[in-house]
Structure formats: structure tokens, C-alpha cells
Amino acid sequence: MKHIFLATLITLLLGCSSIPELYLSDKPIEVTNPTVSDYWVRQNEEFSFRLPINRAPKKNESGYVVVRYLIDSNGNTFNPEIIESVPEGLWDYAGVKAITKQDFAPSKTNTSNTPVYYSQKILFE
């Protein structure tokens, strides 16, 4: 009986988890830094997350990554890919993790919620 209850509880919890599904109202377009705000506005300017010990660079190691990703018609981020990484590979995991923590809302001029591909430089200091 305990096993049936536990299995049911796990199924309910996993079934209720909120993993966003990709939604495209139109074909995505490529945008650059000055024009991304014509389509999407970042809702959370500041956010934080912890890296697993085995993924965290040593202290005082700075660098950056350029990550290209899709902002879908609901403002969710998908398909992050590292375009540039300095030092190579050091901050890749953290860069992708940072992208997943960003929330976007359509700008006032993006009434059709046009999805976009955007490349963002993320600095780590």
C-alpha cells in the first residue's frame, strides 16, 4: 500500500512540474543587442543561482560567454548555444544556466509576440 501511495504521489508531482513548451506564433527572426528591446523586455534584471562544486570555476577567474538562444512567443528561452567563450569552456555551463533564469515579456510594439534569436554576452567577474 505504501508503494502505491508513493508511486501515485511521485506521478502527481512530476505531472504538475512546469516545464515550458516551445510556442512559436511566427517564424523566429534574428535580432541584435540594440533591437532586442523592440521585441522583448527582460523582466528580471538581477537573478542568482548556485553552480555545482564540480562546475564552478576557481575564485578570481573572470571571463565571458556569448550565448545565442531563442525567445519563443511566450517569452521563454530555448536552444542555448555557446558562440564564444573566454577562457574557452570555463564559463559555458554558467552561461547556459544564466539564460534559463531570464524571463521576458513582449515589448509594447511586439503585439504579435514575434519569436527571436538573440546572442547575449554574459560577463563573469
N, C-alpha and C positions, 0 to 999 in steps of 0.2 A: 504494500500500500504506500509506504514511504517513497519507493522508487517511482511509482506512477505520479504521485503528487509532485515530486521533484522534477520529473520529466515535463509535466504539464506547466509548471512554473517557469522552467527554463525556456520552453517553447513560447510562452506568452511574452516573456521579457525580450527574447530575441526578435519576435514578431513585431514588437512595438518600438524597436530601435529606429531612430530616424536617420536613415542613410538617404541623402538626397538622390533623386533620379535626374539624369540629364534631360533637359527640356529645351528644345530649340524652336522658337517661333518663326525663324527665318534662317537663311544660310549665314554662318558667322563671318564677320569681316575682321580684317587686321587693323588694329589701331596703335598709335604711338603714345608716348607719355603726354604730350600736350593735348591730345584729342580724346583720351580715355574718359575724361570727365564730361565730355559731350554725351556719353552713353551711360556710364556707370559711376556711382559715387561710393567711395569706401565708407562704411558705417562705423567701423571700429578703427580709429587711427592708432590706438595702442592696444596691444594684446601681449600675452606672455604664454610660455609653455616650457615644460621641462624636457630635456633630452635624456635618453637613457645613458648611463655612465659610459657604455661602450661606443656611443655615437657622439659624445661631447668632446670637442677639441680641447687641447690643453689650454690653461689660462694664458692670457696675453697673446693669443693667436688671433689676429684680425684677418679679415678677408671679405669677399663678397661673392654673390652668385647672381646671375641673370637667369630668371625663370620665365619661360613662356607658358601661358596657360589659357584655358577657355573660361570665360564668364558666360554662363548659359542665360536663358531668358528669365530664370528665377533669381539670378544674382549669385548662384552657386559656382564654385570653381571646380574645374575638371582638367584632366590630362596635363598636369605639370611636367615640363621637361627642362632640364638644365641646358642652357645655351652657352653659358660661360661660367667658369668657376676659378677663383684665385684665392689661395693656392688650390690647385686642381684637386677636386674631390673632397676637400676638408669640410666645407660647409654645405654640401649638396643636400644631405638629409635634413638639416635645419632649414634650408631654403624652401624645400618642398613642404615641410611641416608648417612653416610660416604662411605659405599660400593657403593651406587648408584652414587656417584660423581667420582668414579675412572674409568679411561679409560685405556684399554690395547691394545697392538699391539703384533702380533706374534713375537717370537724371530727369529733370523736368522736360527736356527736349526728346528723350528716348521713350516716347509714348507706346511704341510697339515692342519694347523690351528686346531690342536687337542684340543678339549674342555677339561677343567679340573675342578675338585672340589678342592677348596683350603680353608684352615682355616687360618684366619689372626687375630692376636692380635692387637687391637687398644687401645692405651693409651689415657686417658683424664686427663689433669692436670690443 
